[in-house]
């Protein structure tokens, strides 16, 4: 069983590359994310639920629907992989929504026309939920380019049907605060289900030539989620994943437990599934001209904003650093965020802050204090040097640790890490 306990404070929920560390305990396949105080919106007016029941598992009538999600007892955190046109970062799935399904696979929709708000961005800004909004702007994308239209649709169709988000459930209700709670819950669940990374860890990478079986994809995701997932395909192309949960308590502060799918079957074939990259390869190439096109150089200093960490060894480009801080031979590199500090800059990935831990480069939610790195041009530096070390060059799906020194002469491969602005 995999369990996620939602934090009590929502509005600072940020994109995965900026997600702050949490107090977590790992017990086998169980993940408990302890409630903690983030800066921003205090969700203390959310319903208090002593000894709550798990949704979809009641044997008697539950009268307090502020602590028991009904009839939408199963929550689906749904994700998109849009390639034509591509939406969101190249190395991340995007958010579709958070859907309350009945426990039999059916669902309600558009449950409260009076709360079908058409100003989601304005609502989030009014509560100071700027980091949450920043996350949504990056990862909750509409393929037509109108993100707020998708947000409005998801809230009106699905959010208004979550019983524990009813305004009457709040002890000191502030108008529309349930909207913030809905989007924060969806973003938090999404940040804990990094589909792109889980697939990559299993050797399933976007490709124009490779194909995969349904079992390969299902096993890669269900082994991490804790229960089977629902896979969506169109014309044999993987484009959607549904993670199923049941909730012990309210959506605002309850415990989300991975659950078996409540209804619909996966729409992917048993084999030959394509997983194309988010690229412009499918669009017509520009016609050649007789004049050389000037390609502008990236603006701003190196190691500023968002970028990738490319690796060079033996005078050749070879893979990049992925989100956990290890070296990987892949064309789909993780996105890092660089933050300037006195004397240098720090780095974060979707896994968390980056630091030198026991002599190795690492990015993890367990890192509380990020290391301040230096730069020499486009090269990453640490304590005056830009040379890093590894035991070997990665091949295929090997992930290789990167070290900051070679005092013991154990690491036989030298490399440099260069910044590429995203």
C-alpha positions as CSV (number, residue, x, y, z in Angstrom):
1,X,0.0,0.0,0.0
2,X,1.2,3.5,-0.9
3,X,-0.1,6.3,1.2
4,X,0.3,10.1,0.7
5,X,-0.8,12.4,3.4
6,X,-1.6,15.8,2.1
7,X,0.1,18.8,3.9
8,X,-1.9,21.2,5.9
9,X,-0.5,24.3,4.0
10,X,-1.1,24.5,0.3
11,X,-0.3,27.8,-1.4
12,X,3.4,27.4,-1.7
13,X,3.2,24.2,-3.6
14,X,5.6,24.7,-6.4
15,X,6.7,23.0,-9.6
16,X,8.6,19.7,-8.9
17,X,11.9,21.4,-9.5
18,X,11.2,23.8,-6.6
19,X,9.2,21.5,-4.3
20,X,10.5,22.1,-0.7
21,X,11.8,19.2,1.3
22,X,9.2,17.4,3.4
23,X,9.3,15.4,6.6
24,X,8.9,11.9,5.2
25,X,9.1,8.3,6.5
26,X,9.6,5.4,4.2
27,X,8.3,2.1,5.5
28,X,8.4,-0.5,2.8
29,X,6.0,0.5,0.1
30,X,4.3,3.0,2.4
31,X,5.1,6.7,2.0
32,X,3.9,9.1,4.8
33,X,4.4,12.7,4.0
34,X,4.0,14.5,7.4
35,X,2.0,17.7,7.6
36,X,4.2,20.8,7.8
37,X,3.9,24.5,7.7
38,X,4.8,26.0,4.4
39,X,4.8,29.7,3.8
40,X,1.5,30.9,2.4
41,X,-2.1,29.9,2.8
42,X,-3.1,28.4,6.1
43,X,-5.6,25.6,5.5
44,X,-6.4,25.5,9.2
45,X,-10.1,26.2,8.5
46,X,-10.4,22.9,6.6
47,X,-12.5,20.3,8.4
48,X,-11.1,18.4,11.3
49,X,-11.6,14.7,10.9
50,X,-10.8,12.5,13.8
51,X,-10.6,8.8,13.0
52,X,-11.8,9.2,9.3
53,X,-12.9,6.3,7.2
54,X,-11.4,5.4,3.9
55,X,-13.6,6.4,1.0
56,X,-15.3,3.6,-1.0
57,X,-15.0,1.3,2.1
58,X,-17.9,2.3,4.3
59,X,-20.3,-0.4,5.4
60,X,-22.8,2.0,6.9
61,X,-24.1,5.4,6.0
62,X,-21.6,8.2,6.6
63,X,-23.4,11.4,7.4
64,X,-20.4,13.8,7.7
65,X,-19.4,14.3,4.0
66,X,-16.9,16.9,5.0
67,X,-14.7,14.1,6.2
68,X,-15.7,11.3,3.8
69,X,-15.7,11.8,0.0
70,X,-19.0,10.7,-1.4
71,X,-20.3,9.8,-3.9
72,X,-17.0,10.6,-5.6
73,X,-14.9,8.3,-3.4
74,X,-12.1,7.4,-5.8
75,X,-9.8,10.2,-6.8
76,X,-8.0,10.0,-10.2
77,X,-4.9,12.1,-10.7
78,X,-4.7,12.2,-14.5
79,X,-1.7,13.2,-16.7
80,X,-1.2,14.0,-20.4
81,X,1.6,13.4,-22.8
82,X,0.9,15.8,-25.7
83,X,3.3,15.7,-28.6
84,X,1.4,17.4,-31.5
85,X,1.4,20.2,-30.5
86,X,3.8,19.5,-27.7
87,X,2.8,21.0,-24.3
88,X,4.9,21.5,-21.2
89,X,8.5,20.6,-20.7
90,X,10.1,17.9,-22.9
91,X,10.9,15.8,-19.8
92,X,7.6,15.9,-17.9
93,X,4.1,14.7,-18.3
94,X,1.5,17.4,-17.7
95,X,-1.6,17.6,-15.5
96,X,-5.0,16.7,-16.9
97,X,-6.9,17.0,-13.6
98,X,-8.1,15.5,-10.3
99,X,-11.4,13.6,-10.8
100,X,-13.8,12.3,-8.1
101,X,-15.2,9.0,-9.5
102,X,-17.9,6.9,-7.8
103,X,-16.5,3.7,-6.6
104,X,-18.0,1.8,-9.6
105,X,-16.3,3.8,-12.4
106,X,-19.2,6.2,-13.0
107,X,-19.0,9.9,-11.9
108,X,-20.9,13.1,-11.3
109,X,-20.1,16.2,-13.3
110,X,-20.7,20.0,-13.0
111,X,-22.3,19.6,-9.6
112,X,-22.6,23.3,-8.7
113,X,-23.2,25.9,-11.4
114,X,-23.0,28.7,-8.8
115,X,-19.3,27.8,-8.2
116,X,-18.4,27.4,-11.9
117,X,-15.8,30.2,-11.6
118,X,-14.2,31.7,-14.6
119,X,-11.3,33.5,-13.0
120,X,-9.1,30.7,-11.6
121,X,-5.9,32.7,-11.9
122,X,-7.4,35.7,-10.2
123,X,-8.6,33.5,-7.3
124,X,-5.2,31.9,-6.8
125,X,-3.5,35.3,-6.8
126,X,-6.0,36.7,-4.3
127,X,-4.9,34.0,-1.8
128,X,-1.2,34.6,-2.5
129,X,-0.9,31.2,-4.1
130,X,1.8,32.5,-6.5
131,X,4.0,29.4,-6.4
132,X,1.1,27.1,-7.0
133,X,0.1,29.3,-10.0
134,X,3.6,29.2,-11.3
135,X,3.5,25.4,-11.1
136,X,0.2,25.2,-13.0
137,X,1.5,27.6,-15.6
138,X,4.4,25.2,-16.3
139,X,2.7,21.8,-15.9
140,X,-1.1,22.2,-16.2
141,X,-1.2,22.9,-19.9
142,X,-3.9,23.1,-22.5
143,X,-2.9,21.9,-25.9
144,X,-4.7,24.8,-27.5
145,X,-2.6,27.3,-25.5
146,X,-5.5,28.5,-23.2
147,X,-4.4,27.1,-19.9
148,X,-7.0,28.9,-17.8
149,X,-9.8,27.5,-20.0
150,X,-8.6,24.0,-19.0
151,X,-8.4,25.0,-15.3
152,X,-11.9,26.4,-15.4
153,X,-13.2,23.2,-17.0
154,X,-11.5,20.9,-14.5
155,X,-12.7,22.9,-11.5
156,X,-16.3,23.2,-12.8
157,X,-16.7,19.7,-14.0
158,X,-14.8,17.8,-11.3
159,X,-13.8,20.1,-8.4
160,X,-17.4,21.1,-7.6
161,X,-18.2,17.4,-7.1
162,X,-15.8,16.8,-4.3
163,X,-17.9,16.7,-1.2
164,X,-15.2,17.6,1.3
165,X,-14.6,20.8,-0.7
166,X,-18.1,22.1,0.0
167,X,-17.9,25.7,1.5
168,X,-20.0,24.5,4.5
169,X,-17.1,22.2,5.5
170,X,-14.8,25.1,6.4
171,X,-14.8,26.4,10.0
172,X,-14.0,30.0,9.0
173,X,-14.7,30.0,5.3
174,X,-13.1,32.5,3.0
175,X,-14.9,32.8,-0.3
176,X,-13.5,30.5,-3.0
177,X,-10.7,29.0,-0.8
178,X,-11.9,25.5,-1.8
179,X,-10.7,26.4,-5.3
180,X,-7.1,26.8,-4.0
181,X,-7.4,23.5,-2.1
182,X,-8.5,21.6,-5.2
183,X,-5.7,22.8,-7.4
184,X,-3.1,22.4,-4.6
185,X,-4.2,18.8,-4.0
186,X,-4.0,18.0,-7.7
187,X,-0.5,19.5,-8.0
188,X,0.8,17.8,-4.9
189,X,-0.4,14.4,-6.1
190,X,1.1,15.1,-9.5
191,X,4.5,16.1,-8.0
192,X,4.6,12.7,-6.3
193,X,3.9,10.8,-9.5
194,X,6.7,11.7,-11.9
195,X,5.6,9.5,-14.8
196,X,8.4,10.6,-17.1
197,X,11.1,9.6,-14.6
198,X,9.5,6.4,-13.6
199,X,9.3,5.3,-17.2
200,X,12.9,6.3,-17.9
201,X,14.0,4.4,-14.8
202,X,12.5,1.3,-16.4
203,X,14.2,1.9,-19.7
204,X,11.0,3.3,-21.4
205,X,12.0,6.5,-23.1
206,X,10.4,8.7,-25.8
207,X,11.5,7.5,-29.2
208,X,10.6,7.8,-32.8
209,X,11.6,4.1,-33.5
210,X,11.1,2.1,-30.3
211,X,7.8,0.4,-29.2
212,X,6.8,-1.0,-25.9
213,X,4.3,-3.5,-24.5
214,X,1.4,-2.6,-22.2
215,X,2.9,-4.9,-19.5
216,X,6.2,-3.0,-19.7
217,X,4.6,0.3,-19.2
218,X,2.1,-0.9,-16.6
219,X,4.8,-2.7,-14.5
220,X,7.1,0.4,-14.6
221,X,4.3,2.6,-13.2
222,X,2.4,0.2,-10.9
223,X,5.5,-0.9,-9.2
224,X,6.1,2.7,-8.1
225,X,2.5,3.8,-7.5
226,X,1.6,0.7,-5.6
227,X,-1.5,-0.3,-7.6
228,X,-2.3,-0.8,-11.3
229,X,-2.8,2.4,-13.3
230,X,-5.1,3.1,-16.3
231,X,-3.2,3.7,-19.6
232,X,-4.6,5.8,-22.4
233,X,-3.5,5.5,-26.1
234,X,-4.7,7.1,-29.3
235,X,-3.8,5.4,-32.6
236,X,-1.3,3.2,-30.6
237,X,0.5,6.2,-29.0
238,X,0.7,6.5,-25.2
239,X,-0.8,9.8,-24.3
240,X,-2.5,9.5,-20.8
241,X,-2.1,7.9,-17.4
242,X,-4.6,7.8,-14.6
243,X,-3.4,7.2,-11.0
244,X,-6.2,6.0,-8.8
245,X,-6.5,6.9,-5.1
246,X,-9.0,6.5,-2.2
247,X,-8.9,9.1,0.6
248,X,-9.0,8.7,4.4
249,X,-10.5,12.0,5.4
250,X,-10.9,15.2,3.4
251,X,-9.1,16.1,0.2
252,X,-7.6,19.1,2.0
253,X,-5.8,17.2,4.8
254,X,-6.6,13.5,4.4
255,X,-4.4,10.5,3.5
256,X,-4.4,9.4,-0.1
257,X,-4.0,5.6,-0.6
258,X,-3.2,4.1,-4.0
259,X,-6.2,2.1,-5.2
260,X,-7.1,-0.4,-7.9
261,X,-8.9,1.3,-10.9
262,X,-12.6,1.6,-10.2
263,X,-13.8,1.1,-13.7
264,X,-12.7,1.7,-17.3
265,X,-10.0,-0.4,-18.9
266,X,-6.7,0.8,-20.4
267,X,-7.1,1.7,-24.1
268,X,-3.6,0.7,-25.1
269,X,-2.8,-2.3,-27.2
270,X,-0.9,-5.2,-25.7
271,X,2.2,-4.5,-27.8
272,X,3.6,-2.1,-30.3
273,X,2.8,1.0,-28.2
274,X,4.6,4.1,-29.4
275,X,5.8,6.8,-27.0
276,X,7.0,9.6,-29.3
277,X,9.1,12.5,-28.0
278,X,7.8,16.0,-27.5
279,X,9.5,17.4,-30.5
280,X,8.8,19.3,-33.7
281,X,10.0,16.4,-35.8
282,X,6.5,15.7,-37.0
283,X,6.0,19.2,-38.3
284,X,7.1,20.2,-41.8
285,X,10.8,21.2,-41.9
286,X,11.4,24.8,-42.8
287,X,12.4,25.3,-46.4
288,X,16.2,26.0,-46.9
289,X,17.2,29.4,-47.8
290,X,20.3,30.7,-49.6
291,X,21.2,32.9,-46.7
292,X,22.6,31.8,-43.4
293,X,20.0,32.1,-40.6
294,X,21.4,33.8,-37.5
295,X,20.6,31.7,-34.3
296,X,20.5,34.1,-31.3
297,X,22.6,33.1,-28.3
298,X,20.8,32.5,-25.0
299,X,20.4,35.7,-23.1
300,X,21.4,36.1,-19.4
301,X,24.3,34.6,-17.5
302,X,25.0,30.8,-17.4
303,X,23.4,28.9,-14.5
304,X,20.5,31.3,-14.3
305,X,16.9,30.3,-14.5
306,X,16.1,26.9,-16.1
307,X,18.5,24.7,-18.0
308,X,20.0,21.3,-18.6
309,X,23.3,19.9,-17.4
310,X,25.1,18.3,-20.4
311,X,28.1,16.1,-19.9
312,X,31.3,16.1,-21.9
313,X,34.0,13.5,-21.6
314,X,37.0,12.7,-23.8
315,X,36.3,15.8,-25.9
316,X,32.8,14.5,-26.8
317,X,29.3,15.2,-25.7
318,X,27.9,12.2,-23.8
319,X,24.5,12.3,-22.2
320,X,23.5,14.6,-19.3
321,X,22.8,14.8,-15.6
322,X,19.2,13.6,-14.8
323,X,17.0,14.7,-11.9
324,X,18.6,12.5,-9.2
325,X,22.0,14.0,-10.0
326,X,23.4,10.9,-11.8
327,X,24.9,10.7,-15.3
328,X,22.7,9.1,-18.0
329,X,23.2,8.5,-21.7
330,X,19.9,10.0,-22.9
331,X,18.6,12.6,-25.3
332,X,15.9,13.7,-22.9
333,X,17.7,15.6,-20.1
334,X,16.2,16.8,-16.9
335,X,15.4,20.5,-16.3
336,X,17.3,22.2,-13.4
337,X,16.6,25.5,-11.9
338,X,19.6,27.7,-10.9
339,X,19.2,30.3,-8.2
340,X,21.9,32.9,-7.7
341,X,23.6,33.3,-4.3
342,X,26.6,35.3,-3.1
343,X,29.6,33.6,-4.5
344,X,27.7,31.3,-6.8
345,X,24.4,29.6,-7.4
346,X,22.4,26.6,-6.2
347,X,20.6,23.9,-8.3
348,X,17.3,22.1,-8.0
349,X,15.7,19.4,-10.0
350,X,12.3,17.7,-9.8
351,X,13.8,15.4,-7.1
352,X,14.8,18.3,-4.9
353,X,17.8,20.5,-4.0
354,X,21.2,19.5,-5.3
355,X,24.3,19.1,-3.0
356,X,27.6,17.3,-2.7
357,X,26.8,14.4,-0.4
358,X,29.6,12.1,0.7
359,X,31.7,13.3,-2.2
360,X,29.0,12.7,-4.9
361,X,26.6,15.0,-6.7
362,X,23.0,14.3,-5.6
363,X,19.6,15.9,-6.0
364,X,17.0,14.7,-3.5
365,X,14.1,15.8,-1.3
366,X,16.3,14.6,1.5
367,X,18.8,17.4,0.8
368,X,17.9,20.3,3.2
369,X,20.8,22.7,2.3
370,X,21.7,23.0,-1.3
371,X,25.4,23.3,-2.2
372,X,26.5,26.6,-3.6
373,X,28.4,25.9,-6.9
374,X,30.7,28.0,-9.0
375,X,31.0,28.4,-12.8
376,X,33.7,29.0,-15.3
377,X,31.9,30.1,-18.5
378,X,29.3,27.5,-19.2
379,X,31.0,24.8,-17.0
380,X,29.9,23.8,-13.6
381,X,32.5,24.3,-10.9
382,X,33.0,23.1,-7.3
383,X,35.8,24.4,-5.0
384,X,37.8,25.9,-7.9
385,X,37.6,23.0,-10.3
386,X,35.4,22.1,-13.2
387,X,36.5,18.5,-13.6
388,X,34.3,15.8,-12.1
389,X,34.7,12.1,-11.9
390,X,32.9,8.8,-12.5
391,X,33.6,5.1,-12.5
392,X,32.7,4.6,-16.1
393,X,30.8,6.2,-19.1
394,X,27.1,5.3,-19.0
395,X,25.9,2.8,-21.6
396,X,22.2,2.3,-22.5
397,X,20.2,2.5,-19.3
398,X,23.1,2.6,-16.7
399,X,23.0,5.5,-14.3
400,X,26.4,6.5,-13.1
401,X,27.3,8.5,-9.9
402,X,29.3,11.7,-10.4
403,X,32.0,12.6,-7.9
404,X,33.7,15.9,-7.1
405,X,37.2,14.5,-6.5
406,X,39.3,11.5,-7.2
407,X,41.6,11.5,-4.2
408,X,41.4,7.7,-3.9
409,X,42.1,7.3,-7.7
410,X,39.1,4.9,-7.9
411,X,37.1,6.9,-10.5
412,X,38.7,6.4,-13.9
413,X,36.6,8.7,-16.0
414,X,36.9,12.5,-16.1
415,X,34.1,14.7,-17.2
416,X,32.8,18.3,-17.4
417,X,29.3,19.4,-16.9
418,X,28.0,22.3,-19.0
419,X,24.9,24.5,-18.7
420,X,22.4,24.7,-21.6
421,X,19.7,27.3,-21.0
422,X,16.2,25.8,-21.4
